[in-house]
Amino acid sequence: MKHNYQFVLMGLLVSNLGFFVQDIILPPARLAAESPPTGTTTTPTVTPTPGMTTPTITPTPGMTTPTVTPSVGTPASEETKLYKELEDALIRQDWRKADAATFQLLLAIVGPQSKQQGRFVLEEWRQKLSSDKDVFCKKVVDIDTLWSSKSGGQLGFKVQKDIFEEVGKNASKFYETIQWRLPGQDIVKVEWRYEQLESKTKYIAGLEPIFTKSPTPPRGHLPAMLEWEDGREHRFQMIYICGL
């Protein structure tokens, strides 16, 4: 399936931190074939680096498991249960379940409207990144620590940030490196869609991430599915503000 994908890097000024946070913005799959909005730029063609191999994931020994304190307004049992589901899935290297559990846990942490809608409500999201930043970021760091410790440092949000910086904060190269998109082509390999009637985000058939144990997911490939109500990709706001 071909997609005329457009990526835009946008600087989000975070006044209390005093620097610009890079935010990747992309259209949802259902709009990918349409003309890009005014102000966007086309994705450059990138030639992949030859000889790249997928690393073998081995859990890092000696790392302790963090704990998560439930968010205000979220039932303690629900957030704790979701965190335990994530931990158990990562221990078993059940990447599919861990990916889903990460999204559901973050929805619960961000707020009740996000949880109900099945995607991040921007008002709640922005509040978590501003007035509630300290508590929110501690939980994000805990989630990322789980991913890193159970994947030998190959998966997680911090790894995605490292890759993003390694490719010069180039959105196209980033998506190609983590294998969400074929190198040098307008062909997407990983994509999801928000189903309005079901209030649920689902992977598009044939465009799911690599969830297999062998071969293991490529470096930075997971976690994948995160959805915001504006259909854009905001994970780097969270990653940079939380200092991962």
Protein Blocks (a to p, Z undefined) as FASTA:
>chain_A
ZZdddddddddddfknopacdddddddfklmmpccdehiacdddddddehiacdddddde
hiacddddddehiafklmmmmmmmmmmmmmnopaklmmmmmmmmmmmmnomklmmnopac
fklmmmmmmmmmmmmmmmmmmmmmmmmmmnoopgcjklmmmmmmmnoopaklmmmmnopa
cehiacdfbdcdddfklopacddehiaccfbfbdcddehkacfbdcdfkopafklmmmmm
noZZ
